[in-house]
Amino acid sequence: MSAAPRTAMPSRAAVLVTALCACSSATQEVETGPDSSTPTPDGGEIAPVAQTREDLLARLHAQMKSRTILFGQERFAITGVKPDGTQWFGEAGYDRSDVNTIAGDHPVVMGFDAWDLAIKPQSWTPTGAEHAAAAKHVHDTGGIVEMAFHMHGCTADTFNAGGNEGCLCRVANDDAFARSWLLGEYKKVADAMIANGLDQFPIIFRPLHEHTGNWFWWGEPYWNCSGGKFTGEAAFQRVYRTIVTYMRRRLPNLLVAYSPGADAAVYMHGYPGDEYVDIFGADIYYGSSPSFAQQTIDYRKHLQAMTTLAYQHGKVAALTEIGDTLLAMEPQNRWFTEQLLPLLESPNIDLAYAMTWENRTSGPQQFWVPYPGHPEVDDFRAFVHEPAIALLRDPRPAIEFPVCHSCTADPDGDRWGWEDGKSCRVASWCLVPQYPQCAQCASDPDGDGWGWENQRSCVVDASCS
């Protein structure tokens, strides 16, 4: 989600190297995920806590097939709106949410932004440390944490395209700049995550989101790199792959969500490849036209196509952002029960989760879930109490097939392995190309473990240090 005006249908690096896959054909343990749940004070149960990325991936695959969708909200434990219309921040030890206040339970998925964690001035509240504390609380109570990055551009100090139109092309075609700027910013994020303990559990990472739109500097209109070796889709893919490879090296517990707009015609534009993606997401928002009913029809077609693609590629499908832009302006439009619920329950749409944006009061449309006293409270309460929608303490589906916790052989390329007499889904981590170690010692002036050799980025060999 962006604070900038949207001028198209809203949807809510530079070194590509060749390396060997880290797969092993040896027999490994199969990770079936945790098998216990934790009682809650009111007698309900929360979901088992996912300890590894493969635990979470298995949970999401099972959820996708269950016909029950996990409901989420951006920063739900960090910010919300009080009945008097003022904002609250991080109250009750991060055990407060507007959804819980009006519906008696928290969302399952909480998104937050890497910019808040690692880049913005730490004198601003909520601080990066507070965001990290909220994320750990959500995870520890059985929830799922997602992280996007509204990364500011290389020229203008904003994530918007204006003034930053040339940044994607420069990163894609200037290796030295990519290392010094792009990976420098992502190093700050990785360092902050590790310092705050966010590397100890799985997090869904959503880089370069909504890239099929025109509002962010990494958007598709800015991929035409005149005179560059890499242009068009190849330029975007190069940047995306570099980010994912670096972040996975630093934070092996990350799952990666690919999240353009839902438009089926352009959904795969810029797709970086199966080895870089775990989740097929889409960011969609209802606007003033066409009618809500027509938008539901259109989005249904898009999400059906996305679900088909997810199954074809062996990925989880999710609505990584969804919202009603008229919630503040047209009270009592019953969007949750009359549009969103029928959309999510549509045939041939199988989603693991759906997440709305955050609740705040800094603008005319800055809340995306009704807050206490809002006219749409009853409609929202009816929505989340439907059997198809799951909040934190709702029952979770059983995991029928485990995800292989360690790399396993996959000679036929069908993403299934065979271990200990059981069938299991091959861990996507096993399919990710790794940056090679430097064959000989290379310069590493900033001490970040990266060297530079033969015009390639490489991990500095341990012997070099």
Residue, then its C-alpha position, 0 to 999 in steps of 0.5 A: m500500500s502506498a500513501a501516494p495517489r494511484t494513477a492505475m488500478p491499485s494492486r497492493a540486485a544487480v548481480l545475477v550469478t550462476a551457482l550450484c544448487a545446494c541439494s543433496s540426495a542423501t536421506q534426510e529427516v522429514e519435517t512434519g511441523p509441530d504437533s501441539s497447540t498452546p491453550t489460551p486464557d479464554g480456553g481456546e487454542i492458537a495455532p502451532v508455532a512455526q519454527t522454520r520456514e518449512d514449517l510455515l510453508a507446510r502450514l500455508h500449503a495445507q491452509m490453501k487446500s482447506r477452503t478456510i482463509l486466514f485473515g490478516q491486517e498490516r500492523f494490527a498489533i502496533t496501531g489502531v483507531k479508538p472509538d473517539g477516532t484517535q490513534w493508539f500505538g502498541e498497547a497491552g503488550y502488543d495484545r491489542s487489535d481493532v479486530n479483537t476489540i470488535a470481533g473477539d479475536h486477533p487476525v492471524v497474519m500481521g504485516f509490517d514494513a522493513w523501512d519502519l524496522a531499519i531505515k526511518p529515524q529511530s526517534w520516530t514512534p513506534t520505533g524499529a525495536e517496537h515493530a520487532a517486539a510486536a512481530k515476535h509477539v504475533h509469532d509466539t502466539g501462533g500468528i504469521v508475520e509478513m514484511a514488505f519494504h517501501m524502499h526509498g529510491c536512489t535519487a528522491d527520498t521517497f518510495n514513489a516513482g517521481g524523481n526515481e524513474g531511473c533507479l531500477c535501470r541503474v541498479a540492473n546495469d551498474d554492478a558496483f552501484a547495486r552493491s553499494w546502494l541496493l544491497g547496502e540498504y538491504k544490509k541495514v534491514a538484514d542487520a536489524m532483523i538479526a539484531n532484534g531476533l527476527d531471524q529466529f523464526p519464519i517471516i514472509f518477505r515481500p520485495l518490490h511489491e505491486h511492480t506491475g503498477n506505476w506508483f513505485w520506482w521499481g514499477e513496470p513503466y520504468w524498466n525500459c533501460s535505454g542502452g543498458k545490457f539488461t532492460g525490460e523484464a530482464a532488468f526487473q528480474r535481475v534486481y529481484r533475484t539479487i535481493v532475494t539471494y542476498m536476503r536468503r543468505r542472511l536470513p534462511n528462514l524467509l519465505v518470499a511472496y511475489s505480489p503484483g496486481a491481480d490482473a491476469a494479463v500481466y501477472m507474470h510480467g517480471y516473474p523472477g523464476d520458481e526458485y526465487v518465490d514461495i507464494f503467489g500473492a496479489d494486491i487488489y483494492y476496490g475503487s469508486s468505479p466500476s460498480f463493486a459488483q463488477q469489480t468482484i466479477d473481474y477480481r474473481k477471474h483474476l484470482q482464479a487465474m492466479t490460483t491455477l498458476a500457483y498450483q502449476h508452479g507448486k506455490v502457495a496462493a494468497l491475497t497479500e493486500i485487499g481493501d475497500t477504498l470507500l470504507a471511510m466515505e461510504p459507511q454501511n456499504r457492507w463490502f465485507t459480507e457482500q463483496l469480499l466474502p463471495l470473492l473469497e468463497s468463489p469456486n477455483i479460488d484457493l487462498a491461504y490468507a487475505m490481508t488488509w492494510e493498517n488502521r490509522t488516522s493520518g488521512p481520510q482513508q487510512f483505516w481498512v477494518p472498521y474500528p469500534g463505533h464505525p457503522e460497518v462493525d456489524d458487517f465486519r463481525a459477521f464476515v470474520h465469524e463466517p466458517a470460511i474466515a479464520l482468526l487466530r484461535d480458529p481450528r487449523p487444517a491438518i498438514e497432509f503432506p509434510v515439506c522436506h525439511s532438508c534438501t532431497a533428490d527430485p530427478d523428475g522435477d515434479r517438486w516431490g521427494w521420497e524419504d523414509g517411506k513418505s512422500c514430501r514436497v521438496a523444500s523450495w530452499c533446495l532449488v535456490p541458486q546460491y552465491p558462490q564463495c570467492a575462489q580466492c581471497a577478494s577485497d572486502p573493505d566493509g566487512d560484510g562477507w562479500g567480495w568482488e571477483n571477475q565482475r561477480s558478487c561472491v561470498v568471501d571464503a572463510s580463509c580470506s578472513 
